[in-house]
Amino acid sequence: MPPTTPLALGPEWLDPEWLIQTFGLIGILVIVFAESGLLIGFFLPGDSLLFTTGLLVADGQYLPYPLWLVCLLITLSAIAGDQVGYMFGRKVGPALFRRPNSRLFKQENLLKAHEFFEKYGPRSIVLARFVPIVRTFTPIVAGVSKMNYRTFVIYNIVGGILWGTGVTVLGYFLGQIPFVKANIEFILILIVFLSVLPIIIEFGRAWLAGRRQPKPADQAALAEAERDVIAHAAQETTRERHERG
């Protein structure tokens, strides 16, 4: 398959096809790891990158590896990323909710992840895999809340398999369909657009937020979230002490 013409939908590093052509499998693994649990990884393409990976594995030009190996390595990278995010959150603790906004850190994203975690509990570790931005911050919030480590590991492994392997396999088998093969450039253009859209929305919100002072409601929500994670952490600590006793 010939390389498609770069689109003016955003910077090249948000184009999954360009990333794969340029950095190969190693680049995919680094991005999956970073987006899964590093604060700086929230803006990276995730679902679209995995889907494109499956398409290009089926094509065989840029990723001449067996599907099982690609899926295994992606899944391990996703699991490792969430583990790092969890340990970071556990180490930093509730003070993270008092961290000021910066270019790469927005309290709004942390609040979204906290609300998601509060709503779905341990299942959020799996469900967040399929929600851009939230998937980066949820394991961190789980760590801040001192979620039971064994429970976190189980849900992390399940989520890593469903997301890392599932989305990649979906792209691979769709890549076998004649219509998709015949319209691969259009499919990749659509993927680039879907990759860039959430980032445009997020940076737009961040720009608007930077033009105004934080509302009292925002500060109240952060304070309430901090109290929630402190309470969760205390409960987990008490439960672990009882188990050891």
N, C-alpha and C positions, 0 to 999 in steps of 0.2 A: 504494500500500500504506500503510495507516495505521500510525503509529508504535506499536511494541509497548510494553507496560508495563514499566518498568525492574524488573529482578529483584534480589532480595536475595541474589545469589550473590557479590557483591563490589562494590567501588567502581565507579561509573559509567565511570571512565576505563579499565576493563578490558573494557567492553562494546563490541565492535566496531561494532555498529549505532549506539549512542549516539555513539561517536567520529566516525563518518562523517556522521551527521545534524548534529552540532555543528560539526565542523571541515572537512568536505568533503574534496575531493581533496588539498588542501594538507596537511591533518592526516595523511592516509594516507602521503604521501610523507615527512613529517617522522618519523613513527613507524618506517617501513621503514628510513630512513637511520639512525636512532638504534639500532634493534635490531640492525642489521647490523654495527656496529663500535664503538659507544660503550659504555664500561663501564656507564653508567647505564641502558642500554636493554634489559638482559637480561630485565626483568620485563614488558615490553610485549607485547601480543598480536601475533603475527606471522602464522602460517598461517591462523588463524581470521579475522584482519583481511582478508587477501587473498581468502579464500574468500567472506566476506561482501561484499567489494567487488564480486566477480564477480556475486553474487546481485543486488546493488542496481544494478549497471550494467544487468543484464538487465531489472530493474523500471523503471529510467529516471527515478525520482522524485528521489532525492537525488544521483545522479551522472549528469547528462544529458550524458555525453560518449561518444564512440565507444570501443569496446572496445580498438582498437589503440592509441589515444592513452593510455588509462589504463595498459595493459600496458607501453608504452614508458617512461612516466614512472616507474612503479613499478620496473621493471628498472634504469633508470639510477640511481634512488635507492639500490637495494640494492647495486649495484656501487660507487657512490661511498662508501657506508657502510663496506663492506669495505676499500676503499682507505684510508680514514681510519684504520680499526682497524689495518691493516698498518703504516702509517707511524708510528702511535703506538707500537706494539710495537717497531718497529725503533729508534725514538728512545729509549724508556725502557730497553730491554734487559733482561737477566736480573734486574735489581734489582726488577722487578715481582713476582718470586716471594718477595721479602722484605717486600713491602708488607703492613702489618697489616690485619686484617679491619676493615670498617666497615659502616655500614648498607647501602651500595650496592656494596660489594666484598667478596667472599668468596673466600678462597684455594681452597676446595673447588671452586668453579666453574672457576677457572683450571687446577686439576689435571685436572678432567674434560676440558677442552679440550685440554690437553697430551697426555693419554692417547689421546684421539681422533686427534690429529694424528700421534702416534707410530704408531698402529695403521694408519692409512690413507694417511699421507703426503700428497702433493699433492691426492689425491682428496678429502681431508677438507674442502677449501675448498668443494667441490660438495656433498658429503654432509651437512656441518654445516648447510647451509641448511634442512634438514628436521628438525633436532633443536633444540627450544627450549633456550635458555640457552647451549648449546654453540656455536650459530651466532654468538653475540655475541663469544665469547672466542677462537674458532679463528683468525680473521684476525689477532688481536693476538698469539697464540702464534706464528703464522707469521712475523710481523714480528720478534718477539723472536729467533726462530731464524734470522733473515736468509735465509728461503726466497728462492730466485732470483726476482727481481722479475718478469721476463718470464713465468716459469712461473705465478707467482701471478696475474698479470693475466689470463692465458688461462683458468685455472680459475675465477677470480672472474667473468669474463664468462659462462662456461658456466653456473655455478651461479646467477648472477643471472637469467639467462633462464629456466632450468628452474623456479626457485622463483617469481620475481616474475611471470612470464607464465603458467607452468604452473598454479599454484594459482588464480590469478585467472580464467583461462579455464575451469578445471574448475568453479568456482562459477558462472560465467556460463552454461555449457551445462546444468548441473544446474538452474539457475534457469528454464530453458525447459521442464522436465518438468512436466506438469500436476500430478502428485502433490506435487512440491516447491512449486509455486505455490499449491496449495490448502492446504499445511501450512507456509507460510513462517514463521509465528510460532513453531511448534514447532521448526523447523530453526534459527532464530536463538537460541531458548532453549538448544538443545543446543550451539550454537557458543559461547555465553557460558559455559556450564558447562565445556566443553573448554578455553576460554581461561583460566578462573580456576583450574582444577584444578592445573596445573603450578606456578602461583604460590603456591597454598596449600601444596603439598608443599615447595616451595623455602623459603618463610618458616618453615614448621614445622621443617625441618632446621636452618635458621639459628638459630632460637630454641633448639633443643636443643643446638646447637653452642655457643651463647653461655653455656649453663649449665654447661659443663665446660671444663676447661683443655685445650689442644691435646695430643693424644696424641703420644708420641715417634714413633710410626709416621707421623703426619701431618707432623711436622717433617722426618722422614727422606725422605718422599715429595717434599716441597717442595724439599729440598736436592738430591735426585736429579734432579728435573725441571729445576732450575736448572743442574745440571752438563750435562744433556742438551742444553739450548738453547745453552749456551756452546759445547759441542762442535759442534753443528750450525752455529752462527754462524761458528766458526773454519773449518770445512770449506767453507762457502759463500764466505767471504772468500778462502781459498786458491784455490778453483776460479775465482773471478772474476779474481784476479790472474793466473792462468795463462792465462785467456782473453784478458785485455788484453795479456799479454806475447806 
